[in-house]
Amino acid sequence: MKQLVILGAGTAGTMVANRLRRTLADDWRITLVDQSETHYYQPGFLFIPFGIYSQRDVVKPERDFVPPGVEFVVSPIELIEPERRRVRLSKDGRSLDYDFLVIATGTHIRPDQTPGLAEHEWRRSIFDFYTLEGAVALAKHLRIWKGGRLVVNVVDNPIKCPVAPLEFLMLADWFFRERGMRDRVELIYATPLSGAFTKPIAAKHLSNLLQEKEIQVVPDFMVERVDPDAKKLISYDEQEVAYDLLVSVPLNMGAEVIARSGLGDSLNYVAVDKHTFVSPKYPEIFALGDAAALPTSKAGSVAHFAVECFAENFVHYVEGLEMPHKFDGHANCFIESGFGKALLIDFNYDVEPLPGHYPLPGIGPLTLLKESEANHWGKLMFRWVYWHVLLKGRPLPLPALMSMAGKWQHN
């Protein structure tokens, strides 16, 4: 009996379990491990502070998505021992041997890594929306907030869903205008990047978007510490940004078990080949989703397209055959812009976001780098697709590798 162990039951791990259970022979034993029995639709956290989604829209039992024939073990992971091909669990001292290991332990916010961020003002005047608890707490606060200077700050990159801070600001603009208090709110985006949009073509098409919404951008702001009593962010070069309400995107880091096991970089992400997800040191170990140190976005779409390539590759790989696919870093992301509209971007390792139509050339129905109501409804409808199709490993009529069809290259 061959043993496949999957660590992490988020988007990537759950998809892998479903896809490989259907394609591997019966002489494979598949074990899925996670410390939680709950599955979260993380893109939905963005909508909770503004009352668009509630908690029940983004939470389901993980067991609803574990296929028959896959053992689901609920336990923290103590250690990965690659030399022994073994995983030690924290619960009951249990160990799992493996022939192949898929690491899909994700990425998590670490407010403790920034002085002053997670102290006595955490979830009082300082909030996050990258966790369910943070999003719910912020929703309650926004209902009673009287206005002032709202600052959204990204501590450092990479972060999960890189466009989410911009989406938050544009949804906030809409939210406060609908409540008749936009004139009492100043919206600020303090980012470590050189601007809100750093790719040239995207910047050309979207440069006026934040200006029209009166959202101020503070570029090249590398926060060193937060002074929660004085309510200000302080950068490494002593630049200061004052706030009345701070919405922080803290440092994102991979799971601590990756560091304990000696498998990670400085942020606990696992080094793998960017096309095949194979560890350069341990050929029986793969890393997928946000846990992998890939030069692309940490986003659900990347996990989806990556697993599409990986699932077929894996069946060939374990038979000693050449992998038929090389993942190209394909990602697409909806960007909510408020007032029932959204944008869509589609890109990969080598091609930046371009204008055009997606997925059908000339038809769409989704537009690239252009606001539309169709894009907004596409994002909202994706929640149903996620729960009923994507997580269960069912095919979507979208190519895993990026297509240039429908894109305009000279704009």
C-alpha positions in Angstrom: 0.0 0.0 0.0 1.4 3.4 -1.1 1.0 6.3 1.3 0.2 9.8 0.3 -0.1 12.4 3.1 -1.5 15.9 2.5 -0.8 18.5 5.2 -3.4 21.2 5.2 -7.1 21.1 4.3 -7.5 24.5 2.8 -8.2 25.2 -0.9 -5.1 23.4 -2.3 -5.1 20.5 0.1 -8.8 19.7 -0.2 -8.7 19.9 -4.0 -5.7 17.6 -4.1 -7.4 15.0 -1.9 -10.5 15.0 -4.2 -8.6 15.0 -7.5 -6.2 12.2 -6.5 -8.7 10.0 -4.8 -10.4 9.7 -8.2 -7.3 9.2 -10.3 -5.0 7.0 -8.1 -5.4 3.3 -7.9 -6.9 1.5 -5.0 -3.5 0.5 -3.6 -3.0 4.1 -2.5 -3.9 5.3 1.0 -4.5 9.0 1.2 -4.5 10.9 4.5 -5.5 14.6 4.9 -4.3 16.4 8.0 -5.5 19.7 9.4 -5.7 21.3 12.9 -9.2 22.5 12.3 -12.5 20.8 11.3 -13.8 24.0 9.8 -13.3 25.2 6.2 -13.3 28.9 5.5 -14.1 30.6 2.2 -11.4 33.2 2.8 -12.2 35.5 -0.2 -15.5 36.2 1.6 -13.9 37.8 4.6 -13.5 41.0 2.6 -17.2 41.4 2.4 -18.1 40.8 6.1 -17.0 44.3 7.4 -19.5 45.9 4.9 -22.4 43.6 5.6 -22.4 42.0 2.2 -21.6 38.5 3.7 -22.2 37.2 7.1 -20.3 34.5 9.0 -22.5 31.7 7.9 -21.7 32.5 4.2 -18.0 31.7 4.7 -17.9 28.7 7.0 -18.6 25.0 6.4 -17.5 21.7 8.0 -14.3 20.4 6.3 -15.7 16.9 6.4 -18.4 17.9 3.8 -15.5 18.1 1.3 -13.4 15.0 2.2 -14.1 12.3 -0.3 -14.9 8.7 0.6 -11.7 6.7 0.9 -9.6 9.6 2.3 -8.8 9.6 6.0 -9.2 13.0 7.6 -7.1 13.5 10.7 -7.7 16.6 12.9 -4.5 17.5 14.7 -1.7 20.1 14.8 1.4 19.0 13.1 4.4 18.7 15.3 7.2 17.9 12.8 8.0 16.8 9.3 10.9 14.4 9.2 11.9 14.2 5.5 14.8 11.9 6.0 12.5 9.4 7.6 9.6 10.2 5.3 7.4 10.7 8.4 5.1 13.3 9.9 4.7 13.6 13.6 1.4 14.8 14.9 0.8 16.7 18.1 -2.4 14.7 19.0 -1.8 11.4 20.7 1.8 11.3 19.6 0.7 9.7 16.4 3.1 9.5 13.4 2.3 9.1 9.7 4.7 7.5 7.3 4.5 8.6 3.7 5.8 7.7 0.2 4.8 11.1 -1.0 4.0 14.3 0.9 2.0 17.3 -0.2 2.5 20.4 1.9 -0.5 22.8 1.7 -0.3 24.4 5.1 -1.1 27.9 3.8 0.0 31.3 5.0 -1.2 33.2 8.1 -1.1 36.8 9.4 1.5 37.5 12.1 0.7 40.8 13.8 3.1 39.8 16.6 6.0 40.4 14.2 5.3 44.2 14.1 5.9 46.1 17.4 2.8 47.8 18.7 0.4 46.2 16.3 -1.1 43.4 18.4 -1.0 45.1 21.7 -3.8 46.7 23.7 -5.5 48.4 20.7 -5.8 45.2 18.7 -9.4 45.0 17.5 -10.2 48.3 19.3 -8.7 50.9 17.0 -6.6 48.4 15.0 -8.2 45.7 13.0 -7.6 43.0 10.3 -9.9 41.4 7.9 -7.8 38.4 6.9 -9.3 36.3 9.6 -12.9 35.6 10.3 -12.6 37.0 13.9 -11.0 40.1 12.6 -13.6 40.7 9.8 -16.5 40.2 12.2 -15.0 42.5 14.8 -14.4 45.2 12.2 -18.0 44.9 10.9 -19.2 45.7 14.4 -16.9 48.6 14.7 -17.8 50.2 11.4 -21.5 50.2 12.3 -20.8 52.6 15.1 -17.7 54.5 13.8 -18.3 58.2 13.5 -15.6 58.9 10.9 -12.1 60.1 10.7 -8.8 59.0 9.1 -9.0 55.3 8.0 -5.6 53.9 7.0 -5.1 50.6 5.3 -1.5 49.4 5.6 0.3 46.4 4.2 3.3 45.5 6.4 5.2 43.6 3.8 4.9 41.3 0.8 4.0 38.7 -0.2 0.5 38.7 1.2 -2.5 36.5 0.6 -4.7 38.0 -2.2 -2.6 41.0 -3.0 -5.5 43.0 -4.4 -7.6 42.7 -1.2 -6.4 45.9 0.5 -7.3 47.9 -2.6 -10.7 46.2 -2.7 -11.3 47.0 0.9 -10.6 50.7 0.3 -12.9 50.9 -2.7 -15.7 49.0 -0.8 -15.2 51.4 2.1 -15.6 54.4 -0.2 -18.9 52.9 -1.4 -20.0 51.9 2.2 -19.4 55.4 3.6 -21.1 57.1 0.6 -24.2 54.9 1.0 -24.3 55.9 4.7 -24.0 59.6 3.9 -20.7 60.1 5.8 -18.0 59.9 3.1 -17.2 63.6 3.7 -16.3 62.7 7.3 -13.9 59.9 6.2 -10.4 60.2 4.9 -9.1 57.0 3.1 -5.4 56.3 3.1 -3.4 53.4 1.6 0.1 53.0 3.0 1.9 50.4 1.0 5.5 49.2 0.8 5.3 49.1 -3.0 6.0 52.0 -5.3 2.3 52.5 -6.0 -1.2 51.0 -5.8 -0.7 49.3 -9.2 2.9 48.4 -10.1 2.6 46.7 -13.5 2.8 49.3 -16.2 -0.2 48.3 -18.3 -2.4 47.9 -15.3 -1.2 51.2 -13.9 -2.0 52.9 -17.2 -5.6 51.6 -17.3 -6.3 51.9 -13.5 -4.3 55.0 -12.5 -7.3 57.3 -12.1 -9.5 54.8 -10.2 -8.3 55.6 -6.7 -8.1 59.4 -7.5 -11.7 59.4 -8.6 -12.6 57.7 -5.3 -10.5 60.2 -3.3 -8.2 57.5 -1.9 -4.8 58.8 -1.0 -1.8 56.5 -1.6 1.4 56.7 0.5 4.0 54.6 -1.5 7.3 53.0 -0.4 6.1 53.0 3.2 7.9 50.2 5.1 6.3 50.1 8.6 8.7 49.4 11.4 6.4 49.9 14.4 3.0 51.1 15.5 2.4 53.5 18.3 -1.1 52.5 19.4 -1.4 55.3 22.0 -0.5 58.1 19.6 -2.3 56.3 16.8 0.4 56.4 14.2 2.4 54.1 11.9 6.2 54.7 11.9 8.4 53.5 9.0 12.0 52.4 9.1 13.0 55.9 7.8 10.9 57.5 10.5 8.1 58.7 8.2 4.8 58.8 10.1 1.2 58.1 9.1 -1.5 59.1 11.6 -4.8 57.2 11.8 -8.0 57.2 13.7 -8.8 53.6 12.5 -6.1 51.3 11.3 -6.9 48.3 9.1 -3.7 46.3 8.9 -2.6 43.6 6.6 0.1 42.1 9.0 3.2 40.2 7.9 2.1 36.9 6.2 4.1 33.8 7.1 3.9 30.1 6.5 3.2 27.6 9.2 5.6 27.3 12.1 6.0 23.5 11.5 7.8 24.4 8.2 10.5 26.3 10.2 10.7 23.6 12.8 11.3 21.0 10.1 14.0 23.0 8.3 12.0 23.1 5.1 11.2 26.8 4.8 12.7 30.2 3.8 12.8 33.2 6.2 9.0 33.5 5.9 8.4 29.7 6.3 7.5 29.1 2.7 8.7 25.9 1.1 11.1 26.1 -1.8 9.9 24.1 -4.8 10.3 24.1 -8.6 7.9 26.8 -9.9 6.6 24.6 -12.7 6.3 21.2 -11.0 6.1 22.0 -7.2 8.7 19.4 -6.4 11.2 20.1 -3.6 14.7 20.5 -5.0 16.1 18.5 -2.0 13.4 15.9 -1.4 11.9 14.5 -4.6 9.0 12.9 -2.8 7.8 16.3 -1.3 5.6 18.8 -3.1 4.3 22.1 -1.9 1.1 23.7 -3.2 -1.0 26.8 -2.6 0.1 29.6 -0.3 2.7 27.3 1.4 4.8 27.2 -1.7 7.5 29.8 -2.4 6.4 30.7 -5.9 6.9 34.0 -7.7 3.2 34.6 -8.2 0.2 35.7 -6.2 -0.8 33.8 -3.1 -4.4 33.5 -4.2 -7.1 30.8 -4.5 -7.0 31.0 -8.3 -3.3 30.0 -8.3 -4.1 27.1 -6.0 -6.8 26.0 -8.4 -4.8 26.2 -11.6 -1.7 24.7 -9.9 -3.7 21.7 -8.6 -5.1 21.2 -12.1 -1.5 20.8 -13.4 -0.3 18.9 -10.4 -3.0 16.2 -10.3 -2.2 14.9 -13.8 1.5 15.4 -13.3 1.5 13.4 -10.1 0.0 10.3 -11.7 2.8 10.3 -14.2 5.5 11.2 -11.7 4.9 8.3 -9.4 5.2 5.9 -12.3 8.6 7.3 -13.2 7.2 9.1 -16.3 7.9 12.7 -17.5 5.4 15.2 -16.2 3.2 16.4 -19.1 2.5 20.0 -17.7 4.6 22.9 -16.6 2.7 25.3 -14.5 3.1 28.9 -15.8 2.0 30.8 -12.6 -1.5 31.5 -14.0 -3.7 33.6 -11.7 -6.8 35.6 -12.2 -8.4 37.9 -9.6 -11.5 39.9 -9.4 -11.0 43.4 -7.9 -14.2 44.8 -6.3 -14.4 48.6 -7.1 -17.6 49.4 -5.3 -21.1 50.4 -6.5 -21.8 46.9 -7.8 -18.8 46.8 -10.2 -15.5 45.0 -10.3 -12.4 44.5 -12.4 -10.7 41.3 -13.5 -7.0 40.7 -14.1 -5.5 37.6 -15.7 -1.7 37.0 -15.7 1.1 34.5 -15.1 4.8 34.4 -14.4 5.8 36.1 -17.6 2.7 38.1 -18.8 1.4 41.1 -16.8 -2.3 41.9 -16.7 -3.6 43.0 -20.1 -7.0 44.4 -21.3 -9.4 42.3 -23.2 -12.2 39.8 -22.6 -12.3 36.6 -20.5 -12.7 33.7 -20.9 -14.0 33.9 -24.5 -12.3 36.3 -27.0 -14.6 39.1 -28.0 -17.4 37.8 -25.9 -16.3 37.6 -22.3 -18.7 37.9 -20.6 -16.0 39.3 -18.3 -13.8 42.3 -19.1 -10.2 42.6 -18.2 -8.8 45.8 -16.6 -12.2 47.4 -16.9 -15.0 47.9 -14.4 -18.3 46.0 -15.1 -21.3 44.7 -13.3 -20.7 41.3 -14.8 -17.3 41.1 -13.0 -19.0 42.0 -9.7 -21.6 39.3 -10.1 -18.9 36.9 -11.3 -17.1 37.4 -8.0 -20.2 36.9 -5.9 -21.2 33.8 -7.8 -17.8 32.3 -7.4 -18.7 31.5 -3.8 -21.2 28.9 -5.0 -18.6 27.5 -7.5 -16.1 27.3 -4.7 -18.3 25.2 -2.4 -19.9 23.0 -5.0 -17.4 22.6 -7.7 -13.8 23.7 -7.0 -13.3 22.2 -3.6 -14.7 18.9 -4.7 -12.2 18.7 -7.5 -14.7 18.9 -10.2 -13.5 20.3 -13.5 -14.2 23.9 -14.5 -14.3 25.0 -18.2 -11.2 27.2 -17.8 -7.7 26.3 -18.9 -5.2 25.8 -16.2 -2.5 27.5 -18.2 -3.0 31.1 -19.2 -4.3 31.8 -22.7 -3.5 34.9 -24.7 -6.8 34.6 -26.6 -9.0 37.7 -26.1 -6.2 39.8 -24.7 -5.0 43.1 -26.3 -1.2 43.3 -26.2 -0.7 46.8 -27.6 -2.4 49.4 -25.4 
